[in-house]
Amino acid sequence: MKIYITTDLEGISGVVDFKQTGRDEKGKDYEKACHLLTEDVNSAVEGCLKAGAEKIVVLDGHGGGRNRAQL
């Protein structure tokens, strides 16, 4: 089984404000939002692996989706 996950910072774990997305500045709220997104993605990947996924690709759709990590 191959899994493709697309994610974005807005909307995960209660990220609802521009100051959390780093749009205007990259402060503590942004750092916290990135941490929350990382934890959410890690949980999704862990669930996929437990379900038998052989390959997982995660695309960060934030800012045009130019960052892709293959896990």
C-alpha positions as a Markdown table, in Angstrom:
| # | Residue | x | y | z |
|---|---|---|---|---|
| 1 | Met | 0.0 | 0.0 | 0.0 |
| 2 | Lys | 1.3 | 3.5 | -0.9 |
| 3 | Ile | 0.0 | 6.6 | 0.8 |
| 4 | Tyr | 0.2 | 10.2 | -0.3 |
| 5 | Ile | -0.6 | 12.8 | 2.4 |
| 6 | Thr | -1.1 | 16.5 | 1.5 |
| 7 | Thr | -1.1 | 18.9 | 4.4 |
| 8 | Asp | -1.2 | 22.6 | 5.2 |
| 9 | Leu | -0.6 | 24.6 | 8.3 |
| 10 | Glu | -4.0 | 26.3 | 8.5 |
| 11 | Gly | -6.7 | 24.2 | 10.1 |
| 12 | Ile | -4.6 | 21.6 | 11.9 |
| 13 | Ser | -4.9 | 21.3 | 15.6 |
| 14 | Gly | -6.6 | 24.7 | 16.0 |
| 15 | Val | -4.4 | 26.8 | 13.8 |
| 16 | Val | -6.8 | 29.5 | 12.7 |
| 17 | Asp | -4.9 | 32.8 | 12.9 |
| 18 | Phe | -2.4 | 34.4 | 10.5 |
| 19 | Lys | 0.0 | 35.0 | 13.3 |
| 20 | Gln | 0.2 | 31.2 | 13.7 |
| 21 | Thr | 1.0 | 30.6 | 10.0 |
| 22 | Gly | 4.0 | 32.9 | 9.8 |
| 23 | Arg | 2.4 | 34.9 | 7.0 |
| 24 | Asp | 3.3 | 38.2 | 8.6 |
| 25 | Glu | 6.0 | 37.1 | 11.1 |
| 26 | Lys | 7.6 | 33.9 | 12.3 |
| 27 | Gly | 7.3 | 34.2 | 16.1 |
| 28 | Lys | 6.4 | 31.8 | 18.9 |
| 29 | Asp | 2.9 | 31.2 | 17.6 |
| 30 | Tyr | 4.3 | 30.1 | 14.3 |
| 31 | Glu | 6.8 | 27.8 | 16.0 |
| 32 | Lys | 4.0 | 26.2 | 18.0 |
| 33 | Ala | 1.9 | 25.7 | 14.9 |
| 34 | Cys | 4.8 | 24.0 | 13.1 |
| 35 | His | 5.2 | 21.7 | 16.1 |
| 36 | Leu | 1.5 | 20.9 | 16.1 |
| 37 | Leu | 1.6 | 20.2 | 12.3 |
| 38 | Thr | 4.6 | 17.9 | 12.8 |
| 39 | Glu | 2.9 | 16.0 | 15.5 |
| 40 | Asp | -0.3 | 15.6 | 13.4 |
| 41 | Val | 1.7 | 14.4 | 10.4 |
| 42 | Asn | 3.7 | 12.0 | 12.5 |
| 43 | Ser | 0.5 | 10.5 | 13.9 |
| 44 | Ala | -1.0 | 10.1 | 10.5 |
| 45 | Val | 2.2 | 8.4 | 9.2 |
| 46 | Glu | 2.3 | 6.1 | 12.3 |
| 47 | Gly | -1.3 | 5.1 | 11.7 |
| 48 | Cys | -0.5 | 4.4 | 8.0 |
| 49 | Leu | 2.5 | 2.3 | 8.9 |
| 50 | Lys | 0.5 | 0.3 | 11.4 |
| 51 | Ala | -2.1 | -0.3 | 8.7 |
| 52 | Gly | 0.6 | -1.8 | 6.4 |
| 53 | Ala | 1.7 | 1.1 | 4.3 |
| 54 | Glu | 4.9 | 0.4 | 2.4 |
| 55 | Lys | 5.6 | 3.9 | 1.1 |
| 56 | Ile | 4.4 | 7.3 | 2.4 |
| 57 | Val | 4.9 | 10.6 | 0.7 |
| 58 | Val | 4.0 | 13.8 | 2.5 |
| 59 | Leu | 3.5 | 17.0 | 0.6 |
| 60 | Asp | 3.4 | 20.3 | 2.5 |
| 61 | Gly | 0.9 | 22.3 | 0.5 |
| 62 | His | 1.8 | 25.5 | 2.4 |
| 63 | Gly | 3.3 | 28.2 | 0.2 |
| 64 | Gly | 2.8 | 26.5 | -3.1 |
| 65 | Gly | 3.7 | 23.0 | -1.9 |
| 66 | Arg | 7.3 | 23.2 | -3.0 |
| 67 | Asn | 8.6 | 21.1 | 0.0 |
| 68 | Arg | 8.2 | 17.4 | -0.2 |
| 69 | Ala | 9.6 | 14.8 | 2.1 |
| 70 | Gln | 9.7 | 11.2 | 1.4 |
| 71 | Leu | 9.4 | 8.9 | 4.4 |
